[in-house]
Amino acid sequence: KTKRYLTRRTEIMSYSKVGTSDEQKPFKTWEEPISNTNISDFKSLIKENKSGKCQLKTKTSVLPSFHNHVVKNLGSSSLFGENQWTYSHHTYEVYGCVGSACGYYIFSASRDMHINIIHIYQMKLVQRFKAHDSTIMRVRRLRDDSKIFTCSFDKKIKIWSLDKTNDYSNTPTLDRTLEGHTEWVYDIALSPDETQLLSVGSDKNGIIWDWKEGEQKLKLQNRHKQPIRCCCWSEDGKLAITGSQDALIILWDASNANVVRTLQGHTTYVLCLCSKGNILISGSSDKTIRVWSLDSGKVRRTISYHNKNVESVCFYKGVEKIVSGSLDKTIRLFDINSGIQEHIIEGHTGGVYC
């Protein structure tokens, strides 16, 4: 059994690129080390790998994904955009996902009302549980992976404790349900110090929660004229930021719910937000990504490469790059200073929501 896996993976590896340049360096045997610092992890992965339920839809399949992880640790992006493998455990669209702190697991949320926990390198679904009674839009986690937070069209936010003792195979325990929204909850975001939770919904309101006590601290209301689709925090935790179907982004003082600034520039729905330092990036159904200065409230750059809704944005490599996902079925990488598209990743057959 072990020999079969070793042989298979060796053959796949012969097509992979590793290292810090574009030069191909095929591996012919497992004994050839990636680097002196990572060979022990590499061997342990071989020993623990087991077959899981997974659909492979890539030429470079299983092993390159681990090499991608190692190369990233070594500070290289030479494998950015290479397809790893495809998981098909959800029965409907996946609207939210987040990786674990250790880098070995993915938590995903779907319209099928379930949360899935997947071991990336074992290609294994380790846990699947029904978390809500309607579409789950987002899943977030604490930095130590001890808890995850979910929000749903059932108007609820739920907090779950994770049991890591058996590789998450035990069903998470529901700690608390937060109820305050009167309509769908679209998005949630943890404050930088993880003491507060920001939630937004189609009731046009935002709520800042003391999630440990289950209490509402502040309500962000009477400003947006349409459902609020997305939210985030400034990196210093002083601003709660919301984006709405009214095409506006509002910066709120997180200590008193006063409006600090309103950002205008998008022409239709604001669907996603991400903030780091003095920079805010937003994606919209107007097909653009906008880069904002939080200090001045001005647009620094508008990026127009997608041809459908921009559903997700995040920073990559500090604040040097932007990664975006869209209903045009692509993931794209941009240089934040020039706005130039550096990579386009295609492989999804539907929209990319997270």
KOLDRENTOR-473914 format. One record per residue (C-alpha): chain; residue in one letter; x, y, z; residue number from 1. Coordinates in steps of 0.2 Angstrom, whole numbers. Each point is the difference from the previous one (the first is absolute). Example, Ala and Ser with C-alpha at 12.3 -4.5 7.8 and 13.67 -1.06 7.14 Angstrom:
<sites>
finu, kevex, x, y, z, paza
A, A, 62, -22, 39, 1
A, S, 6, 17, -3, 2
</sites>
This chain:
<sites>
finu, kevex, x, y, z, paza
A, K, 0, 0, 0, 1
A, T, 14, 12, 4, 2
A, K, 10, -5, -15, 3
A, R, -15, 4, -11, 4
A, Y, -2, 18, 7, 5
A, L, 19, 3, -1, 6
A, T, 1, -6, -18, 7
A, R, -15, 10, -5, 8
A, R, 6, 16, 8, 9
A, T, 17, -1, -7, 10
A, E, -7, -1, -18, 11
A, I, -11, 16, 4, 12
A, M, 15, 9, 7, 13
A, S, 10, -2, -16, 14
A, Y, -11, 14, -7, 15
A, S, 1, 12, 14, 16
A, K, 10, 16, 2, 17
A, V, 9, 3, 17, 18
A, G, 12, 13, 6, 19
A, T, 1, 18, -2, 20
A, S, 1, 2, -19, 21
A, D, -10, -6, -15, 22
A, E, 13, -14, -3, 23
A, Q, -8, -17, 0, 24
A, K, 8, -12, 13, 25
A, P, -8, -17, -2, 26
A, F, 1, -12, 15, 27
A, K, 3, -18, -4, 28
A, T, -1, -8, 17, 29
A, W, -7, 5, 17, 30
A, E, 17, 0, 8, 31
A, E, 6, 16, -10, 32
A, P, -3, 14, 13, 33
A, I, -9, 16, -4, 34
A, S, 11, 9, 13, 35
A, N, 9, -5, 16, 36
A, T, -12, 8, 11, 37
A, N, -16, -8, -8, 38
A, I, 5, -18, -3, 39
A, S, -6, -6, 16, 40
A, D, -18, 7, -3, 41
A, F, 1, -7, -17, 42
A, K, 3, -17, 5, 43
A, S, -13, 1, 14, 44
A, L, -13, 5, -12, 45
A, I, 4, -16, -11, 46
A, K, -3, -11, 15, 47
A, E, -16, 8, 6, 48
A, N, -8, 3, -17, 49
A, K, -16, -10, -2, 50
A, S, -13, -1, -14, 51
A, G, -15, 11, 2, 52
A, K, -15, 5, -10, 53
A, C, 6, 12, -13, 54
A, Q, -2, 4, -18, 55
A, L, 17, 3, -8, 56
A, K, -1, 13, -15, 57
A, T, 18, 4, -3, 58
A, K, 15, -6, -9, 59
A, T, 11, 4, 15, 60
A, S, -11, -7, 13, 61
A, V, 4, -5, 18, 62
A, L, 19, 2, 3, 63
A, P, 2, 18, -8, 64
A, S, -12, 7, 13, 65
A, F, 12, -5, 14, 66
A, H, 14, 7, -10, 67
A, N, -9, 16, -2, 68
A, H, -2, 1, 19, 69
A, V, 18, -3, 2, 70
A, V, 6, 12, -13, 71
A, K, -12, 13, 7, 72
A, N, 9, -2, 17, 73
A, L, 17, 3, -9, 74
A, G, -7, 16, -6, 75
A, S, -3, -4, -18, 76
A, S, -16, 3, -11, 77
A, S, 6, -11, -15, 78
A, L, -15, -11, 2, 79
A, F, -13, 14, 1, 80
A, G, -16, -5, -9, 81
A, E, 4, -19, -3, 82
A, N, -15, -11, 2, 83
A, Q, 2, -12, 15, 84
A, W, -16, -10, 1, 85
A, T, -18, 2, 1, 86
A, Y, -12, -5, 14, 87
A, S, -18, -3, -3, 88
A, H, -8, -4, 17, 89
A, H, -13, 14, 0, 90
A, T, -16, -2, -10, 91
A, Y, -2, 18, -4, 92
A, E, 10, 16, -2, 93
A, V, 14, 4, 13, 94
A, Y, -1, 18, 6, 95
A, G, 13, 0, 13, 96
A, C, 16, -8, 5, 97
A, V, 15, 2, 11, 98
A, G, 16, -9, 3, 99
A, S, 6, -6, 17, 100
A, A, 14, 8, 9, 101
A, C, 11, -15, -3, 102
A, G, -3, -1, -18, 103
A, Y, -7, -18, -1, 104
A, Y, -18, 3, 0, 105
A, I, -14, 10, -9, 106
A, F, -16, 5, 8, 107
A, S, -14, 3, -13, 108
A, A, -18, 6, 0, 109
A, S, -13, -3, -13, 110
A, R, -18, 2, -5, 111
A, D, -3, -18, 5, 112
A, M, 0, 7, 18, 113
A, H, 15, -10, 5, 114
A, I, 18, 3, 6, 115
A, N, 14, -11, -7, 116
A, I, 17, -3, 8, 117
A, I, 12, -7, -13, 118
A, H, 18, -6, 3, 119
A, I, 9, 8, -15, 120
A, Y, 15, -12, -2, 121
A, Q, -10, -16, 4, 122
A, M, -13, 5, -12, 123
A, K, -13, -5, 14, 124
A, L, -16, 7, 6, 125
A, V, 2, -2, 19, 126
A, Q, -16, 9, 5, 127
A, R, -16, 5, -7, 128
A, F, -15, 7, 10, 129
A, K, -16, 10, -2, 130
A, A, 3, 17, 8, 131
A, H, -15, 10, -5, 132
A, D, -18, -2, -7, 133
A, S, 4, 10, -16, 134
A, T, 15, 6, -11, 135
A, I, 16, 3, 9, 136
A, M, 9, 15, -6, 137
A, R, 16, 1, 10, 138
A, V, 11, -10, 11, 139
A, R, 14, 9, 11, 140
A, R, 12, -7, 13, 141
A, L, 10, 6, 15, 142
A, R, 19, 0, -3, 143
A, D, 3, -15, 11, 144
A, D, -14, -10, -10, 145
A, S, -9, -3, 17, 146
A, K, -17, 7, -7, 147
A, I, -8, 4, -16, 148
A, F, -14, 12, -4, 149
A, T, -14, -2, -13, 150
A, C, -14, 11, -6, 151
A, S, -15, -5, -11, 152
A, F, -16, 5, -9, 153
A, D, -9, -7, 16, 154
A, K, 4, 17, 8, 155
A, K, 12, -8, 12, 156
A, I, 18, 0, 5, 157
A, K, 7, -15, 8, 158
A, I, 16, -3, 10, 159
A, W, 8, -17, 0, 160
A, S, 14, -8, 11, 161
A, L, 11, -11, -10, 162
A, D, 8, -16, 7, 163
A, K, 18, -2, -7, 164
A, T, 5, -15, 10, 165
A, N, -6, -12, -14, 166
A, D, 4, 10, -15, 167
A, Y, -17, 9, 0, 168
A, S, -9, -17, -2, 169
A, N, -11, 4, 15, 170
A, T, -16, 10, -4, 171
A, P, 3, 19, 6, 172
A, T, -10, 5, 15, 173
A, L, -12, 15, -2, 174
A, D, 5, 13, 13, 175
A, R, -12, 14, -3, 176
A, T, -13, 7, -13, 177
A, L, 0, 18, -3, 178
A, E, -17, 7, -5, 179
A, G, -3, 18, -4, 180
A, H, -2, 2, -19, 181
A, T, -18, 0, -7, 182
A, E, 5, -6, -17, 183
A, W, 14, -10, -9, 184
A, V, 17, 1, 8, 185
A, Y, 13, 3, -15, 186
A, D, 17, 2, 8, 187
A, I, 9, -1, 17, 188
A, A, 17, 6, 5, 189
A, L, 11, -1, 16, 190
A, S, 8, 15, 6, 191
A, P, 20, -1, 0, 192
A, D, 0, -3, 19, 193
A, E, -13, -14, -3, 194
A, T, -11, 8, 15, 195
A, Q, -14, 6, -12, 196
A, L, -10, -6, -14, 197
A, L, -7, 11, -14, 198
A, S, -15, -7, -9, 199
A, V, -10, 8, -15, 200
A, G, -16, -5, -9, 201
A, S, -14, 3, -11, 202
A, D, -9, 10, 14, 203
A, K, 12, 14, -5, 204
A, N, 8, 0, 17, 205
A, G, 16, -5, 7, 206
A, I, 3, -7, 18, 207
A, I, 16, 0, 11, 208
A, W, -1, -14, 12, 209
A, D, 9, -5, 16, 210
A, W, 0, -18, -6, 211
A, K, 6, -7, 16, 212
A, E, -14, 7, 10, 213
A, G, -13, -2, -15, 214
A, E, -4, 19, 2, 215
A, Q, -3, 14, -13, 216
A, K, 12, 14, 3, 217
A, L, -4, 12, -14, 218
A, K, -12, 1, -15, 219
A, L, 5, 7, -16, 220
A, Q, -16, 7, -8, 221
A, N, -10, 13, -9, 222
A, R, 13, 3, -13, 223
A, H, 0, -13, -13, 224
A, K, -16, 0, -11, 225
A, Q, 2, -18, -7, 226
A, P, 6, -17, 8, 227
A, I, 18, 0, 6, 228
A, R, 9, -14, -9, 229
A, C, 18, 1, 8, 230
A, C, 10, 6, 15, 231
A, C, 18, 1, 7, 232
A, W, 10, 9, 13, 233
A, S, 14, 12, -2, 234
A, E, 16, -8, 5, 235
A, D, 1, 10, 17, 236
A, G, -18, -5, 4, 237
A, K, -6, 18, 1, 238
A, L, -11, 0, -15, 239
A, A, -14, -12, -5, 240
A, I, -2, 0, -19, 241
A, T, -16, -5, -9, 242
A, G, -4, -1, -19, 243
A, S, -18, 0, -6, 244
A, Q, -11, -3, -15, 245
A, D, -2, 19, 0, 246
A, A, 18, 1, -8, 247
A, L, 6, 9, 16, 248
A, I, 14, -5, 12, 249
A, I, -2, 7, 17, 250
A, L, 14, 2, 13, 251
A, W, -7, -1, 18, 252
A, D, 8, 5, 16, 253
A, A, 0, -17, 9, 254
A, S, 0, 8, 17, 255
A, N, -16, 10, -2, 256
A, A, -8, -5, -17, 257
A, N, 2, 18, -7, 258
A, V, 4, 1, -19, 259
A, V, 18, 5, -3, 260
A, R, -1, 1, -19, 261
A, T, -10, -6, -15, 262
A, L, 9, -7, -15, 263
A, Q, -9, 3, -17, 264
A, G, 7, -7, -16, 265
A, H, -8, -17, -4, 266
A, T, -16, 1, -11, 267
A, T, -9, -15, 6, 268
A, Y, 1, -13, 14, 269
A, V, 16, -1, 11, 270
A, L, 2, -18, 3, 271
A, C, 17, -2, 9, 272
A, L, 12, 9, 10, 273
A, C, 18, -2, 7, 274
A, S, 10, 12, 10, 275
A, K, 19, 0, 5, 276
A, G, 9, 15, 7, 277
A, N, -6, 16, -9, 278
A, I, -7, -9, -15, 279
A, L, -17, -7, -3, 280
A, I, -5, -10, -15, 281
A, S, -18, -3, -6, 282
A, G, -8, -11, -13, 283
A, S, -17, 4, -9, 284
A, S, -13, -6, -12, 285
A, D, 6, 14, -11, 286
A, K, 14, -12, -4, 287
A, T, 14, 11, 8, 288
A, I, 12, -1, 14, 289
A, R, 4, 17, 9, 290
A, V, 15, 4, 11, 291
A, W, -4, 13, 13, 292
A, S, 10, 10, 12, 293
A, L, -9, -1, 17, 294
A, D, 8, 17, 6, 295
A, S, -6, 10, -15, 296
A, G, -15, -10, -6, 297
A, K, 6, 1, -18, 298
A, V, 2, -13, -13, 299
A, R, 18, -4, -3, 300
A, R, -3, -11, -15, 301
A, T, -14, -9, -9, 302
A, I, 3, -17, -7, 303
A, S, -11, -6, -15, 304
A, Y, 4, -18, -6, 305
A, H, -15, -10, 6, 306
A, N, -15, -1, -12, 307
A, K, -12, -5, 14, 308
A, N, -3, 4, 19, 309
A, V, 15, 0, 11, 310
A, E, -5, -11, 14, 311
A, S, 16, -1, 11, 312
A, V, 16, 10, 2, 313
A, C, 15, -3, 12, 314
A, F, 18, 6, 1, 315
A, Y, 15, -11, -5, 316
A, K, 18, 3, 5, 317
A, G, -4, 14, 13, 318
A, V, -8, 14, -10, 319
A, E, 10, -3, -16, 320
A, K, -13, -11, -9, 321
A, I, -19, -2, -1, 322
A, V, -9, -17, -3, 323
A, S, -18, 1, -6, 324
A, G, -14, -13, -4, 325
A, S, -14, 4, -12, 326
A, L, -16, -7, -8, 327
A, D, 10, 0, -16, 328
A, K, 7, -17, 7, 329
A, T, 18, 7, 2, 330
A, I, 12, 4, 14, 331
A, R, 12, 14, -4, 332
A, L, 16, 8, 7, 333
A, F, 4, 18, -1, 334
A, D, 14, 11, 4, 335
A, I, -8, 13, 12, 336
A, N, 12, 15, -5, 337
A, S, -2, -2, -19, 338
A, G, -17, -9, -1, 339
A, I, 7, -12, -13, 340
A, Q, -6, -17, 0, 341
A, E, 14, -13, 3, 342
A, H, -9, -16, 0, 343
A, I, -17, -7, -5, 344
A, I, -6, -17, 7, 345
A, E, -13, -10, -9, 346
A, G, -8, -16, 6, 347
A, H, -16, 3, 8, 348
A, T, -16, -3, -10, 349
A, G, -10, 12, 10, 350
A, G, 2, 17, 10, 351
A, V, 14, 1, 12, 352
A, Y, -7, 7, 17, 353
A, C, 14, -2, 12, 354
</sites>
